[in-house]
Amino acid sequence: MLCDILTMMEHSDKHLGEISYCYLGDARNNMGNSLMVTGCKLGMDVRLCAPKALWPDDDLVKTCRKSPPRPAPA
């Protein structure tokens, strides 16, 4: 996930907390879960787009929503 985040930072002038991204695909697999967890821990706006049958586990989503947002640099 670090490579994905570094690529986003490389192509954006925004701070991490101002970057939004969307993952399209099987959101219940390791890639969808990892992008969601990493983005939430870094205070990013994360969107997952998938049919309801491919949504991530509800417990993981609740855990990610409880992650304290990373403060934006001053």
All heavy atoms as TSV, in Angstrom:
chain	resi	resn	atom	element	x	y	z
A	1	MET	N	N	0.811	-1.178	0.000
A	1	MET	CA	C	0.000	0.000	0.000
A	1	MET	C	C	0.863	1.255	0.000
A	1	MET	O	O	0.450	2.271	-0.508
A	1	MET	CB	C	-0.921	0.029	1.222
A	1	MET	CG	C	-1.928	-1.106	1.281
A	1	MET	SD	S	-3.047	-1.244	-0.120
A	1	MET	CE	C	-2.192	-2.370	-1.161
A	2	LEU	N	N	2.037	1.135	0.563
A	2	LEU	CA	C	2.927	2.290	0.618
A	2	LEU	C	C	3.210	2.824	-0.782
A	2	LEU	O	O	3.202	4.035	-1.006
A	2	LEU	CB	C	4.223	1.921	1.338
A	2	LEU	CG	C	5.215	3.053	1.549
A	2	LEU	CD1	C	4.584	4.195	2.321
A	2	LEU	CD2	C	6.433	2.538	2.284
A	3	CYS	N	N	3.412	1.924	-1.733
A	3	CYS	CA	C	3.679	2.357	-3.117
A	3	CYS	C	C	2.495	3.129	-3.686
A	3	CYS	O	O	2.680	4.142	-4.360
A	3	CYS	CB	C	3.977	1.152	-3.999
A	3	CYS	SG	S	5.512	0.328	-3.587
A	4	ASP	N	N	1.292	2.651	-3.413
A	4	ASP	CA	C	0.092	3.336	-3.910
A	4	ASP	C	C	-0.026	4.732	-3.304
A	4	ASP	O	O	-0.318	5.704	-4.009
A	4	ASP	CB	C	-1.163	2.526	-3.578
A	4	ASP	CG	C	-1.188	1.188	-4.287
A	4	ASP	OD1	O	-0.904	1.151	-5.497
A	4	ASP	OD2	O	-1.480	0.181	-3.627
A	5	ILE	N	N	0.215	4.836	-2.010
A	5	ILE	CA	C	0.119	6.130	-1.333
A	5	ILE	C	C	1.205	7.081	-1.840
A	5	ILE	O	O	0.941	8.265	-2.095
A	5	ILE	CB	C	0.219	5.956	0.200
A	5	ILE	CG1	C	-0.882	5.031	0.727
A	5	ILE	CG2	C	0.180	7.306	0.893
A	5	ILE	CD1	C	-2.298	5.454	0.433
A	6	LEU	N	N	2.407	6.566	-2.000
A	6	LEU	CA	C	3.495	7.414	-2.518
A	6	LEU	C	C	3.198	7.903	-3.930
A	6	LEU	O	O	3.497	9.045	-4.265
A	6	LEU	CB	C	4.819	6.652	-2.474
A	6	LEU	CG	C	5.397	6.418	-1.083
A	6	LEU	CD1	C	6.621	5.514	-1.166
A	6	LEU	CD2	C	5.732	7.721	-0.400
A	7	THR	N	N	2.586	7.059	-4.748
A	7	THR	CA	C	2.206	7.472	-6.107
A	7	THR	C	C	1.158	8.582	-6.058
A	7	THR	O	O	1.238	9.561	-6.807
A	7	THR	CB	C	1.673	6.270	-6.911
A	7	THR	OG1	O	2.696	5.283	-6.982
A	7	THR	CG2	C	1.263	6.691	-8.313
A	8	MET	N	N	0.192	8.460	-5.155
A	8	MET	CA	C	-0.824	9.512	-5.008
A	8	MET	C	C	-0.175	10.826	-4.590
A	8	MET	O	O	-0.519	11.890	-5.115
A	8	MET	CB	C	-1.870	9.097	-3.966
A	8	MET	CG	C	-2.749	7.970	-4.392
A	8	MET	SD	S	-3.907	7.565	-3.067
A	8	MET	CE	C	-4.239	5.861	-3.423
A	9	MET	N	N	0.771	10.743	-3.655
A	9	MET	CA	C	1.456	11.953	-3.191
A	9	MET	C	C	2.297	12.569	-4.309
A	9	MET	O	O	2.372	13.791	-4.438
A	9	MET	CB	C	2.355	11.614	-2.006
A	9	MET	CG	C	1.585	11.262	-0.744
A	9	MET	SD	S	2.644	10.673	0.583
A	9	MET	CE	C	3.672	12.102	0.865
A	10	GLU	N	N	2.898	11.722	-5.117
A	10	GLU	CA	C	3.748	12.179	-6.214
A	10	GLU	C	C	2.952	12.956	-7.264
A	10	GLU	O	O	3.455	13.891	-7.873
A	10	GLU	CB	C	4.366	10.943	-6.878
A	10	GLU	CG	C	5.732	11.125	-7.421
A	10	GLU	CD	C	6.288	9.820	-7.966
A	10	GLU	OE1	O	5.808	8.734	-7.601
A	10	GLU	OE2	O	7.203	9.908	-8.778
A	11	HIS	N	N	1.694	12.546	-7.465
A	11	HIS	CA	C	0.879	13.139	-8.526
A	11	HIS	C	C	-0.129	14.160	-8.009
A	11	HIS	O	O	-1.031	14.567	-8.738
A	11	HIS	CB	C	0.151	12.031	-9.299
A	11	HIS	CG	C	1.074	11.167	-10.086
A	11	HIS	ND1	N	1.551	11.521	-11.325
A	11	HIS	CD2	C	1.649	9.984	-9.797
A	11	HIS	CE1	C	2.361	10.585	-11.779
A	11	HIS	NE2	N	2.441	9.639	-10.850
A	12	SER	N	N	0.020	14.562	-6.746
A	12	SER	CA	C	-0.914	15.525	-6.171
A	12	SER	C	C	-0.143	16.542	-5.330
A	12	SER	O	O	0.849	16.211	-4.692
A	12	SER	CB	C	-1.933	14.798	-5.296
A	12	SER	OG	O	-2.778	15.725	-4.668
A	13	ASP	N	N	-0.633	17.762	-5.326
A	13	ASP	CA	C	-0.047	18.805	-4.489
A	13	ASP	C	C	-0.723	18.852	-3.118
A	13	ASP	O	O	-0.365	19.668	-2.281
A	13	ASP	CB	C	-0.194	20.178	-5.163
A	13	ASP	CG	C	0.611	20.274	-6.444
A	13	ASP	OD1	O	1.646	19.588	-6.539
A	13	ASP	OD2	O	0.208	21.035	-7.340
A	14	LYS	N	N	-1.703	17.985	-2.899
A	14	LYS	CA	C	-2.471	17.997	-1.660
A	14	LYS	C	C	-1.756	17.218	-0.560
A	14	LYS	O	O	-0.962	16.317	-0.824
A	14	LYS	CB	C	-3.837	17.360	-1.892
A	14	LYS	CG	C	-4.688	18.091	-2.900
A	14	LYS	CD	C	-5.989	17.354	-3.100
A	14	LYS	CE	C	-6.872	18.061	-4.108
A	14	LYS	NZ	N	-8.137	17.327	-4.308
A	15	HIS	N	N	-2.088	17.548	0.686
A	15	HIS	CA	C	-1.641	16.763	1.828
A	15	HIS	C	C	-2.452	15.469	1.858
A	15	HIS	O	O	-3.548	15.398	1.294
A	15	HIS	CB	C	-1.848	17.534	3.127
A	15	HIS	CG	C	-1.031	18.775	3.208
A	15	HIS	ND1	N	0.336	18.747	3.368
A	15	HIS	CD2	C	-1.371	20.078	3.134
A	15	HIS	CE1	C	0.794	19.974	3.393
A	15	HIS	NE2	N	-0.218	20.813	3.244
A	16	LEU	N	N	-1.946	14.461	2.529
A	16	LEU	CA	C	-2.628	13.168	2.570
A	16	LEU	C	C	-4.085	13.287	2.997
A	16	LEU	O	O	-4.959	12.651	2.411
A	16	LEU	CB	C	-1.902	12.210	3.526
A	16	LEU	CG	C	-0.646	11.563	2.988
A	16	LEU	CD1	C	-0.004	10.703	4.066
A	16	LEU	CD2	C	-0.933	10.735	1.762
A	17	GLY	N	N	-4.351	14.071	4.010
A	17	GLY	CA	C	-5.713	14.217	4.512
A	17	GLY	C	C	-6.665	14.887	3.543
A	17	GLY	O	O	-7.873	14.883	3.758
A	18	GLU	N	N	-6.151	15.462	2.477
A	18	GLU	CA	C	-6.976	16.130	1.466
A	18	GLU	C	C	-7.164	15.282	0.218
A	18	GLU	O	O	-7.870	15.678	-0.694
A	18	GLU	CB	C	-6.336	17.464	1.082
A	18	GLU	CG	C	-6.199	18.424	2.250
A	18	GLU	CD	C	-5.371	19.645	1.883
A	18	GLU	OE1	O	-4.462	19.526	1.029
A	18	GLU	OE2	O	-5.630	20.709	2.455
A	19	ILE	N	N	-6.514	14.129	0.174
A	19	ILE	CA	C	-6.593	13.259	-1.004
A	19	ILE	C	C	-7.770	12.299	-0.859
A	19	ILE	O	O	-7.960	11.685	0.183
A	19	ILE	CB	C	-5.284	12.471	-1.202
A	19	ILE	CG1	C	-4.136	13.432	-1.528
A	19	ILE	CG2	C	-5.439	11.427	-2.305
A	19	ILE	CD1	C	-2.776	12.770	-1.664
A	20	SER	N	N	-8.555	12.190	-1.912
A	20	SER	CA	C	-9.666	11.239	-1.980
A	20	SER	C	C	-9.361	10.237	-3.077
A	20	SER	O	O	-8.778	10.601	-4.099
A	20	SER	CB	C	-10.969	11.948	-2.340
A	20	SER	OG	O	-11.274	12.931	-1.399
A	21	TYR	N	N	-9.750	8.996	-2.858
A	21	TYR	CA	C	-9.583	7.998	-3.915
A	21	TYR	C	C	-10.660	6.934	-3.808
A	21	TYR	O	O	-11.297	6.774	-2.770
A	21	TYR	CB	C	-8.190	7.379	-3.903
A	21	TYR	CG	C	-7.831	6.569	-2.690
A	21	TYR	CD1	C	-8.084	5.213	-2.641
A	21	TYR	CD2	C	-7.227	7.158	-1.595
A	21	TYR	CE1	C	-7.747	4.464	-1.533
A	21	TYR	CE2	C	-6.880	6.416	-0.489
A	21	TYR	CZ	C	-7.140	5.065	-0.464
A	21	TYR	OH	O	-6.797	4.335	0.640
A	22	CYS	N	N	-10.857	6.236	-4.918
A	22	CYS	CA	C	-11.877	5.197	-4.992
A	22	CYS	C	C	-11.259	3.916	-5.537
A	22	CYS	O	O	-10.515	3.952	-6.510
A	22	CYS	CB	C	-13.014	5.669	-5.895
A	22	CYS	SG	S	-14.342	4.459	-6.033
A	23	TYR	N	N	-11.565	2.814	-4.893
A	23	TYR	CA	C	-11.154	1.492	-5.376
A	23	TYR	C	C	-12.371	0.839	-5.991
A	23	TYR	O	O	-13.430	0.747	-5.361
A	23	TYR	CB	C	-10.614	0.644	-4.223
A	23	TYR	CG	C	-10.343	-0.789	-4.619
A	23	TYR	CD1	C	-9.221	-1.110	-5.363
A	23	TYR	CD2	C	-11.217	-1.810	-4.266
A	23	TYR	CE1	C	-8.972	-2.411	-5.748
A	23	TYR	CE2	C	-10.973	-3.109	-4.641
A	23	TYR	CZ	C	-9.855	-3.407	-5.382
A	23	TYR	OH	O	-9.616	-4.701	-5.763
A	24	LEU	N	N	-12.264	0.400	-7.233
A	24	LEU	CA	C	-13.353	-0.284	-7.919
A	24	LEU	C	C	-12.974	-1.748	-8.088
A	24	LEU	O	O	-11.904	-2.048	-8.621
A	24	LEU	CB	C	-13.595	0.326	-9.305
A	24	LEU	CG	C	-14.282	1.663	-9.316
A	24	LEU	CD1	C	-13.281	2.765	-9.186
A	24	LEU	CD2	C	-15.092	1.802	-10.566
A	25	GLY	N	N	-13.824	-2.631	-7.626
A	25	GLY	CA	C	-13.545	-4.051	-7.761
A	25	GLY	C	C	-14.063	-4.817	-6.559
A	25	GLY	O	O	-14.951	-4.363	-5.845
A	26	ASP	N	N	-13.484	-5.984	-6.327
A	26	ASP	CA	C	-13.872	-6.846	-5.222
A	26	ASP	C	C	-13.370	-6.217	-3.923
A	26	ASP	O	O	-12.216	-6.378	-3.553
A	26	ASP	CB	C	-13.285	-8.240	-5.430
A	26	ASP	CG	C	-13.797	-9.254	-4.430
A	26	ASP	OD1	O	-14.356	-8.842	-3.392
A	26	ASP	OD2	O	-13.631	-10.459	-4.676
A	27	ALA	N	N	-14.220	-5.486	-3.247
A	27	ALA	CA	C	-13.819	-4.718	-2.065
A	27	ALA	C	C	-13.676	-5.583	-0.820
A	27	ALA	O	O	-13.272	-5.101	0.215
A	27	ALA	CB	C	-14.826	-3.604	-1.811
A	28	ARG	N	N	-13.990	-6.861	-0.908
A	28	ARG	CA	C	-13.854	-7.739	0.257
A	28	ARG	C	C	-12.525	-8.485	0.238
A	28	ARG	O	O	-12.209	-9.232	1.148
A	28	ARG	CB	C	-15.000	-8.732	0.319
A	28	ARG	CG	C	-14.957	-9.670	-0.862
A	28	ARG	CD	C	-16.083	-10.596	-0.987
A	28	ARG	NE	N	-15.831	-11.273	-2.277
A	28	ARG	CZ	C	-16.493	-12.255	-2.729
A	28	ARG	NH1	N	-17.490	-12.735	-2.041
A	28	ARG	NH2	N	-16.185	-12.795	-3.877
A	29	ASN	N	N	-11.729	-8.291	-0.804
A	29	ASN	CA	C	-10.456	-9.014	-0.901
A	29	ASN	C	C	-9.337	-8.223	-0.230
A	29	ASN	O	O	-9.533	-7.126	0.276
A	29	ASN	CB	C	-10.117	-9.350	-2.359
A	29	ASN	CG	C	-9.734	-8.138	-3.185
A	29	ASN	OD1	O	-9.488	-7.068	-2.673
A	29	ASN	ND2	N	-9.675	-8.321	-4.478
A	30	ASN	N	N	-8.145	-8.782	-0.238
A	30	ASN	CA	C	-7.029	-8.148	0.467
A	30	ASN	C	C	-6.695	-6.761	-0.083
A	30	ASN	O	O	-6.342	-5.862	0.673
A	30	ASN	CB	C	-5.791	-9.039	0.446
A	30	ASN	CG	C	-5.266	-9.299	-0.951
A	30	ASN	OD1	O	-6.026	-9.270	-1.921
A	30	ASN	ND2	N	-4.001	-9.581	-1.068
A	31	MET	N	N	-6.803	-6.561	-1.369
A	31	MET	CA	C	-6.467	-5.262	-1.964
A	31	MET	C	C	-7.458	-4.191	-1.509
A	31	MET	O	O	-7.062	-3.101	-1.063
A	31	MET	CB	C	-6.471	-5.375	-3.489
A	31	MET	CG	C	-5.936	-4.181	-4.174
A	31	MET	SD	S	-4.190	-4.091	-3.797
A	31	MET	CE	C	-3.739	-2.708	-4.755
A	32	GLY	N	N	-8.731	-4.475	-1.616
A	32	GLY	CA	C	-9.753	-3.522	-1.176
A	32	GLY	C	C	-9.647	-3.234	0.312
A	32	GLY	O	O	-9.714	-2.084	0.740
A	33	ASN	N	N	-9.449	-4.284	1.108
A	33	ASN	CA	C	-9.320	-4.104	2.559
A	33	ASN	C	C	-8.088	-3.289	2.907
A	33	ASN	O	O	-8.146	-2.376	3.731
A	33	ASN	CB	C	-9.246	-5.465	3.264
A	33	ASN	CG	C	-10.571	-6.191	3.262
A	33	ASN	OD1	O	-11.620	-5.592	3.144
A	33	ASN	ND2	N	-10.509	-7.491	3.391
A	34	SER	N	N	-6.972	-3.598	2.287
A	34	SER	CA	C	-5.713	-2.902	2.598
A	34	SER	C	C	-5.778	-1.429	2.212
A	34	SER	O	O	-5.304	-0.567	2.960
A	34	SER	CB	C	-4.546	-3.578	1.884
A	34	SER	OG	O	-4.367	-4.882	2.373
A	35	LEU	N	N	-6.354	-1.126	1.058
A	35	LEU	CA	C	-6.479	0.278	0.650
A	35	LEU	C	C	-7.400	1.043	1.597
A	35	LEU	O	O	-7.144	2.200	1.926
A	35	LEU	CB	C	-6.994	0.372	-0.792
A	35	LEU	CG	C	-5.952	0.126	-1.871
A	35	LEU	CD1	C	-6.615	-0.039	-3.231
A	35	LEU	CD2	C	-4.943	1.257	-1.915
A	36	MET	N	N	-8.442	0.385	2.061
A	36	MET	CA	C	-9.363	1.036	2.986
A	36	MET	C	C	-8.682	1.286	4.339
A	36	MET	O	O	-8.740	2.401	4.862
A	36	MET	CB	C	-10.614	0.167	3.189
A	36	MET	CG	C	-11.605	0.752	4.162
A	36	MET	SD	S	-13.161	-0.154	4.297
A	36	MET	CE	C	-12.627	-1.761	4.856
A	37	VAL	N	N	-8.025	0.287	4.880
A	37	VAL	CA	C	-7.377	0.420	6.186
A	37	VAL	C	C	-6.265	1.470	6.133
A	37	VAL	O	O	-6.190	2.365	6.980
A	37	VAL	CB	C	-6.817	-0.941	6.659
A	37	VAL	CG1	C	-5.917	-0.774	7.868
A	37	VAL	CG2	C	-7.950	-1.907	6.962
A	38	THR	N	N	-5.412	1.387	5.125
A	38	THR	CA	C	-4.287	2.324	5.001
A	38	THR	C	C	-4.784	3.758	4.847
A	38	THR	O	O	-4.318	4.668	5.526
A	38	THR	CB	C	-3.385	1.944	3.817
A	38	THR	OG1	O	-2.945	0.600	3.987
A	38	THR	CG2	C	-2.198	2.862	3.714
A	39	GLY	N	N	-5.735	3.960	3.944
A	39	GLY	CA	C	-6.270	5.299	3.717
A	39	GLY	C	C	-6.913	5.880	4.961
A	39	GLY	O	O	-6.724	7.057	5.284
A	40	CYS	N	N	-7.661	5.073	5.681
A	40	CYS	CA	C	-8.316	5.561	6.905
A	40	CYS	C	C	-7.291	5.901	7.971
A	40	CYS	O	O	-7.428	6.901	8.675
A	40	CYS	CB	C	-9.303	4.519	7.415
A	40	CYS	SG	S	-10.767	4.389	6.383
A	41	LYS	N	N	-6.263	5.095	8.115
A	41	LYS	CA	C	-5.221	5.379	9.107
A	41	LYS	C	C	-4.486	6.676	8.791
A	41	LYS	O	O	-3.996	7.357	9.691
A	41	LYS	CB	C	-4.222	4.227	9.185
A	41	LYS	CG	C	-4.761	3.027	9.917
A	41	LYS	CD	C	-3.699	1.967	10.066
A	41	LYS	CE	C	-4.261	0.787	10.789
A	41	LYS	NZ	N	-3.909	0.758	12.192
A	42	LEU	N	N	-4.405	7.020	7.503
A	42	LEU	CA	C	-3.711	8.242	7.088
A	42	LEU	C	C	-4.656	9.438	6.968
A	42	LEU	O	O	-4.243	10.517	6.562
A	42	LEU	CB	C	-2.988	8.001	5.762
A	42	LEU	CG	C	-1.858	6.976	5.821
A	42	LEU	CD1	C	-1.301	6.706	4.431
A	42	LEU	CD2	C	-0.758	7.443	6.752
A	43	GLY	N	N	-5.943	9.244	7.286
A	43	GLY	CA	C	-6.900	10.342	7.248
A	43	GLY	C	C	-7.366	10.715	5.851
A	43	GLY	O	O	-7.834	11.832	5.641
A	44	MET	N	N	-7.256	9.785	4.916
A	44	MET	CA	C	-7.662	10.051	3.534
A	44	MET	C	C	-9.153	9.733	3.350
A	44	MET	O	O	-9.746	8.997	4.135
A	44	MET	CB	C	-6.810	9.216	2.584
A	44	MET	CG	C	-5.323	9.496	2.724
A	44	MET	SD	S	-4.297	8.334	1.820
A	44	MET	CE	C	-4.354	9.094	0.196
A	45	ASP	N	N	-9.749	10.304	2.304
A	45	ASP	CA	C	-11.143	10.034	1.960
A	45	ASP	C	C	-11.149	8.819	1.045
A	45	ASP	O	O	-10.754	8.911	-0.114
A	45	ASP	CB	C	-11.746	11.260	1.277
A	45	ASP	CG	C	-13.194	11.052	0.898
A	45	ASP	OD1	O	-13.836	10.108	1.393
A	45	ASP	OD2	O	-13.697	11.845	0.083
A	46	VAL	N	N	-11.598	7.688	1.575
A	46	VAL	CA	C	-11.555	6.420	0.835
A	46	VAL	C	C	-12.958	6.021	0.418
A	46	VAL	O	O	-13.882	6.037	1.233
A	46	VAL	CB	C	-10.954	5.298	1.709
A	46	VAL	CG1	C	-10.889	3.991	0.946
A	46	VAL	CG2	C	-9.586	5.682	2.224
A	47	ARG	N	N	-13.108	5.648	-0.826
A	47	ARG	CA	C	-14.389	5.147	-1.351
A	47	ARG	C	C	-14.136	3.781	-1.959
A	47	ARG	O	O	-13.136	3.584	-2.645
A	47	ARG	CB	C	-14.952	6.067	-2.437
A	47	ARG	CG	C	-14.939	7.541	-2.138
A	47	ARG	CD	C	-16.039	7.903	-1.169
A	47	ARG	NE	N	-15.922	9.293	-0.753
A	47	ARG	CZ	C	-16.826	10.213	-1.026
A	47	ARG	NH1	N	-17.873	9.915	-1.742
A	47	ARG	NH2	N	-16.664	11.433	-0.565
A	48	LEU	N	N	-15.029	2.839	-1.709
A	48	LEU	CA	C	-14.960	1.520	-2.319
A	48	LEU	C	C	-16.211	1.338	-3.153
A	48	LEU	O	O	-17.316	1.601	-2.689
A	48	LEU	CB	C	-14.881	0.418	-1.256
A	48	LEU	CG	C	-13.725	0.511	-0.274
A	48	LEU	CD1	C	-13.831	-0.598	0.765
A	48	LEU	CD2	C	-12.395	0.434	-0.975
A	49	CYS	N	N	-16.040	0.900	-4.382
A	49	CYS	CA	C	-17.172	0.731	-5.288
A	49	CYS	C	C	-17.230	-0.728	-5.734
A	49	CYS	O	O	-16.310	-1.217	-6.387
A	49	CYS	CB	C	-17.000	1.669	-6.482
A	49	CYS	SG	S	-18.386	1.611	-7.621
A	50	ALA	N	N	-18.295	-1.404	-5.323
A	50	ALA	CA	C	-18.448	-2.821	-5.651
A	50	ALA	C	C	-19.916	-3.208	-5.487
A	50	ALA	O	O	-20.658	-2.550	-4.746
A	50	ALA	CB	C	-17.584	-3.668	-4.723
A	51	PRO	N	N	-20.332	-4.293	-6.152
A	51	PRO	CA	C	-21.677	-4.800	-5.886
A	51	PRO	C	C	-21.785	-5.193	-4.408
A	51	PRO	O	O	-20.787	-5.558	-3.785
A	51	PRO	CB	C	-21.773	-6.045	-6.779
A	51	PRO	CG	C	-20.694	-5.896	-7.793
A	51	PRO	CD	C	-19.628	-5.074	-7.158
A	52	LYS	N	N	-22.970	-5.107	-3.845
A	52	LYS	CA	C	-23.163	-5.374	-2.412
A	52	LYS	C	C	-22.575	-6.724	-1.987
A	52	LYS	O	O	-22.020	-6.838	-0.890
A	52	LYS	CB	C	-24.641	-5.305	-2.047
A	52	LYS	CG	C	-24.854	-5.387	-0.551
A	52	LYS	CD	C	-26.208	-4.850	-0.156
A	52	LYS	CE	C	-26.428	-4.964	1.323
A	52	LYS	NZ	N	-25.941	-3.884	2.109
A	53	ALA	N	N	-22.639	-7.718	-2.825
A	53	ALA	CA	C	-22.099	-9.042	-2.494
A	53	ALA	C	C	-20.580	-9.022	-2.326
A	53	ALA	O	O	-20.009	-9.941	-1.743
A	53	ALA	CB	C	-22.486	-10.048	-3.567
A	54	LEU	N	N	-19.923	-7.975	-2.838
A	54	LEU	CA	C	-18.464	-7.888	-2.775
A	54	LEU	C	C	-17.985	-6.779	-1.835
A	54	LEU	O	O	-16.833	-6.364	-1.893
A	54	LEU	CB	C	-17.893	-7.656	-4.182
A	54	LEU	CG	C	-18.231	-8.730	-5.218
A	54	LEU	CD1	C	-17.647	-8.367	-6.572
A	54	LEU	CD2	C	-17.766	-10.091	-4.771
A	55	TRP	N	N	-18.863	-6.298	-0.969
A	55	TRP	CA	C	-18.483	-5.282	0.009
A	55	TRP	C	C	-17.590	-5.886	1.089
A	55	TRP	O	O	-17.678	-7.078	1.390
A	55	TRP	CB	C	-19.714	-4.684	0.661
A	55	TRP	CG	C	-20.468	-3.711	-0.199
A	55	TRP	CD1	C	-20.224	-3.391	-1.494
A	55	TRP	CD2	C	-21.601	-2.949	0.190
A	55	TRP	NE1	N	-21.133	-2.479	-1.942
A	55	TRP	CE2	C	-22.000	-2.185	-0.928
A	55	TRP	CE3	C	-22.325	-2.852	1.352
A	55	TRP	CZ2	C	-23.078	-1.334	-0.887
A	55	TRP	CZ3	C	-23.408	-1.995	1.388
A	55	TRP	CH2	C	-23.775	-1.234	0.281
A	56	PRO	N	N	-16.750	-5.061	1.720
A	56	PRO	CA	C	-15.905	-5.560	2.804
A	56	PRO	C	C	-16.732	-5.934	4.036
A	56	PRO	O	O	-17.892	-5.525	4.168
A	56	PRO	CB	C	-14.965	-4.402	3.106
A	56	PRO	CG	C	-15.643	-3.198	2.581
A	56	PRO	CD	C	-16.518	-3.647	1.451
A	57	ASP	N	N	-16.125	-6.682	4.927
A	57	ASP	CA	C	-16.773	-7.107	6.161
A	57	ASP	C	C	-17.210	-5.888	6.980
A	57	ASP	O	O	-16.442	-4.929	7.129
A	57	ASP	CB	C	-15.797	-7.973	6.963
A	57	ASP	CG	C	-16.441	-8.541	8.196
A	57	ASP	OD1	O	-17.393	-9.325	8.054
A	57	ASP	OD2	O	-15.982	-8.188	9.303
A	58	ASP	N	N	-18.418	-5.924	7.516
A	58	ASP	CA	C	-18.957	-4.797	8.287
A	58	ASP	C	C	-18.084	-4.430	9.479
A	58	ASP	O	O	-17.934	-3.255	9.811
A	58	ASP	CB	C	-20.373	-5.104	8.782
A	58	ASP	CG	C	-21.416	-4.994	7.684
A	58	ASP	OD1	O	-21.147	-4.301	6.686
A	58	ASP	OD2	O	-22.500	-5.588	7.828
A	59	ASP	N	N	-17.522	-5.424	10.144
A	59	ASP	CA	C	-16.665	-5.149	11.305
A	59	ASP	C	C	-15.425	-4.357	10.908
A	59	ASP	O	O	-14.991	-3.463	11.635
A	59	ASP	CB	C	-16.253	-6.444	12.008
A	59	ASP	CG	C	-17.418	-7.117	12.724
A	59	ASP	OD1	O	-18.388	-6.399	13.076
A	59	ASP	OD2	O	-17.369	-8.340	12.915
A	60	LEU	N	N	-14.848	-4.676	9.752
A	60	LEU	CA	C	-13.670	-3.944	9.286
A	60	LEU	C	C	-14.038	-2.502	8.938
A	60	LEU	O	O	-13.301	-1.570	9.258
A	60	LEU	CB	C	-13.041	-4.641	8.076
A	60	LEU	CG	C	-11.782	-3.994	7.525
A	60	LEU	CD1	C	-10.676	-3.962	8.583
A	60	LEU	CD2	C	-11.299	-4.738	6.291
A	61	VAL	N	N	-15.181	-2.309	8.310
A	61	VAL	CA	C	-15.638	-0.961	7.963
A	61	VAL	C	C	-15.844	-0.141	9.241
A	61	VAL	O	O	-15.404	1.007	9.331
A	61	VAL	CB	C	-16.944	-1.012	7.133
A	61	VAL	CG1	C	-17.499	0.382	6.921
A	61	VAL	CG2	C	-16.691	-1.697	5.794
A	62	LYS	N	N	-16.468	-0.730	10.257
A	62	LYS	CA	C	-16.684	-0.026	11.529
A	62	LYS	C	C	-15.358	0.346	12.180
A	62	LYS	O	O	-15.195	1.449	12.697
A	62	LYS	CB	C	-17.503	-0.893	12.474
A	62	LYS	CG	C	-18.954	-1.012	12.087
A	62	LYS	CD	C	-19.702	-1.953	13.016
A	62	LYS	CE	C	-21.095	-2.217	12.469
A	62	LYS	NZ	N	-21.789	-3.250	13.247
A	63	THR	N	N	-14.401	-0.573	12.140
A	63	THR	CA	C	-13.079	-0.307	12.713
A	63	THR	C	C	-12.408	0.853	11.993
A	63	THR	O	O	-11.824	1.746	12.620
A	63	THR	CB	C	-12.185	-1.565	12.637
A	63	THR	OG1	O	-12.804	-2.613	13.368
A	63	THR	CG2	C	-10.801	-1.296	13.186
A	64	CYS	N	N	-12.491	0.861	10.672
A	64	CYS	CA	C	-11.876	1.934	9.887
A	64	CYS	C	C	-12.537	3.278	10.160
A	64	CYS	O	O	-11.863	4.300	10.228
A	64	CYS	CB	C	-11.935	1.604	8.402
A	64	CYS	SG	S	-10.805	0.296	7.913
A	65	ARG	N	N	-13.840	3.273	10.321
A	65	ARG	CA	C	-14.555	4.526	10.602
A	65	ARG	C	C	-14.192	5.096	11.963
A	65	ARG	O	O	-14.280	6.295	12.186
A	65	ARG	CB	C	-16.061	4.316	10.495
A	65	ARG	CG	C	-16.513	4.173	9.069
A	65	ARG	CD	C	-18.003	4.133	8.948
A	65	ARG	NE	N	-18.376	4.148	7.540
A	65	ARG	CZ	C	-19.477	3.608	7.065
A	65	ARG	NH1	N	-20.341	3.025	7.876
A	65	ARG	NH2	N	-19.741	3.653	5.785
A	66	LYS	N	N	-13.765	4.228	12.882
A	66	LYS	CA	C	-13.369	4.674	14.215
A	66	LYS	C	C	-11.932	5.187	14.245
A	66	LYS	O	O	-11.514	5.786	15.231
A	66	LYS	CB	C	-13.497	3.520	15.211
A	66	LYS	CG	C	-14.911	3.144	15.524
A	66	LYS	CD	C	-14.933	1.983	16.498
A	66	LYS	CE	C	-16.343	1.467	16.697
A	66	LYS	NZ	N	-16.345	0.247	17.518
A	67	SER	N	N	-11.163	4.951	13.180
A	67	SER	CA	C	-9.769	5.405	13.150
A	67	SER	C	C	-9.723	6.908	13.317
A	67	SER	O	O	-10.414	7.635	12.599
A	67	SER	CB	C	-9.110	5.051	11.809
A	67	SER	OG	O	-8.886	3.693	11.714
A	68	PRO	N	N	-8.910	7.379	14.258
A	68	PRO	CA	C	-8.816	8.835	14.410
A	68	PRO	C	C	-8.162	9.440	13.166
A	68	PRO	O	O	-7.186	8.896	12.659
A	68	PRO	CB	C	-7.933	9.019	15.642
A	68	PRO	CG	C	-7.201	7.738	15.799
A	68	PRO	CD	C	-8.036	6.665	15.157
A	69	PRO	N	N	-8.723	10.515	12.645
A	69	PRO	CA	C	-8.140	11.133	11.450
A	69	PRO	C	C	-6.756	11.694	11.752
A	69	PRO	O	O	-6.502	12.196	12.843
A	69	PRO	CB	C	-9.114	12.236	11.076
A	69	PRO	CG	C	-9.905	12.477	12.305
A	69	PRO	CD	C	-9.890	11.224	13.122
A	70	ARG	N	N	-5.880	11.567	10.798
A	70	ARG	CA	C	-4.525	12.106	10.926
A	70	ARG	C	C	-4.623	13.614	10.783
A	70	ARG	O	O	-5.232	14.116	9.836
A	70	ARG	CB	C	-3.668	11.506	9.820
A	70	ARG	CG	C	-2.232	11.871	9.899
A	70	ARG	CD	C	-1.465	11.019	8.888
A	70	ARG	NE	N	-0.069	11.337	8.942
A	70	ARG	CZ	C	0.529	12.152	8.087
A	70	ARG	NH1	N	-0.140	12.702	7.109
A	70	ARG	NH2	N	1.812	12.389	8.198
A	71	PRO	N	N	-4.037	14.384	11.688
A	71	PRO	CA	C	-4.138	15.845	11.578
A	71	PRO	C	C	-3.401	16.377	10.347
A	71	PRO	O	O	-2.361	15.852	9.966
A	71	PRO	CB	C	-3.465	16.341	12.863
A	71	PRO	CG	C	-2.657	15.209	13.363
A	71	PRO	CD	C	-3.250	13.945	12.813
A	72	ALA	N	N	-3.995	17.376	9.743
A	72	ALA	CA	C	-3.367	18.012	8.576
A	72	ALA	C	C	-2.190	18.859	9.047
A	72	ALA	O	O	-2.229	19.433	10.136
A	72	ALA	CB	C	-4.383	18.881	7.850
A	73	PRO	N	N	-1.140	18.918	8.237
A	73	PRO	CA	C	0.004	19.754	8.613
A	73	PRO	C	C	-0.379	21.229	8.690
A	73	PRO	O	O	-1.237	21.692	7.958
A	73	PRO	CB	C	1.028	19.515	7.513
A	73	PRO	CG	C	0.392	18.636	6.500
A	73	PRO	CD	C	-0.965	18.251	6.990
A	74	ALA	N	N	0.248	21.933	9.577
A	74	ALA	CA	C	-0.060	23.355	9.759
A	74	ALA	C	C	0.589	24.210	8.703
A	74	ALA	O	O	1.490	23.899	8.045
A	74	ALA	CB	C	0.418	23.805	11.130
